[in-house]
Amino acid sequence: MAIYLDYNASAPLCDAAADRLTRALREEFGNASSIHRFGQRAKAALDEARDRIAHLIGGDPAEVVLTGGGTESDNLAVRGSAARAPDARRHLVVSAIEHEAVLTTARALARDGWSLTEVPCSSDGLVDVESLAAAVTEKTALVSVMLANNETGVVQPVAECARIAHAHGAWMHTDAVQAAGKMSVDVRALDVDLLSLSAHKFGGPQGVGALWIRKGLSLRAHTTGGRQERGRRAGTENVAGIAAAGAAARDARAHLEAAPRAVATLRDRLESTLLATLPGLHVNGGAAARVGNTANISFEGVEGESLVIALDLDGVAVSTGSACSSGTLEPSHVLRAMGLPPHRVQSAVRFSLGPATTTAEIDTVIDAVARRVEKLRRLRSRG
Ligand code: PLP
């Protein structure tokens, strides 16, 4: 038995993407910058993907820069904006619960002399808009607040943050890596200037992403070389991966009404049954609006890491937070920013579901979690 509930780390390739990837690897092998028909065919594959990705987020294809993943998109957004900011605007505002791709990039700029404000969040995992409003000034170049948090799934008030940023003449970026394909995302409704996404979070391959850049906004590229992506991202494009990302974007868009609702029903079943079965459980971020696939639960008296390992022995794949920080044994900066006491941070486990998750799988996971938690608690009380 193997049950995969770690979609927020990486989702399995969807069938449409797998088919498109294979076809592109075999047939669209040309360099998209070449003039001949093989090059033109590769370029057409990029254009097709660009259309589909733009459609997923309500943008214009000409505004989409294809990248090597979510981290690269975030870097391009933050560093590219900073490099274009006038000298009078050397201030960045990010939320304290951003993914490392934004947070460490902003901190690197701070070491280079930028001033940086990290805005706190509430105990529900929501970025504190009042603190953000107090932080943004006429000196702010960029505000970056993610759309859905990778650990808790909590959906952030991005449109409100964008209004504040724009009122002070700053640009607004949102990391929508955990939102795109899982909920309706519309760049115009959010009124952002920059939006990052990553294909492997919605059924596309790893190592492919996009940065949507509002028309008219000019960023400095951080890779230099050829003129690919209209000078904003040098380097021969990963045509097959991008074509597959486009297929995944189309698939996600086509199922955007029904699939997230079905996934949310299963997530709610997981949470409510576990809460009814076991004492000492807390759903972190449970009081806020969340993407429907994510459950972050603290199990009192249990080490999250131990539970993840025990469940793996049962064939159930979950995680203790973000894939990038798990393995480092660093406690989650997101749960800490929410002000959770250390024992709740240490005992947190993230379950992230996807469109292929079934009711039978969830029921098996509930049984496995209940058994393992009781056993770990027994061992601890004896220990
Ligand atoms: N931003 C968020 C919110 C994420 O969850 C992740 C990946 O976990 C990233 C950025 C980085 O994306 P990628 O893995 O494509 O580099």
Residues whose N, C-alpha, C, O or C-beta is under 5 A from the ligand:
A	BS01	PLP	N8 A9 G69 G70 T71 H99 A101 A148 N150 D175 V177 Q178 S198
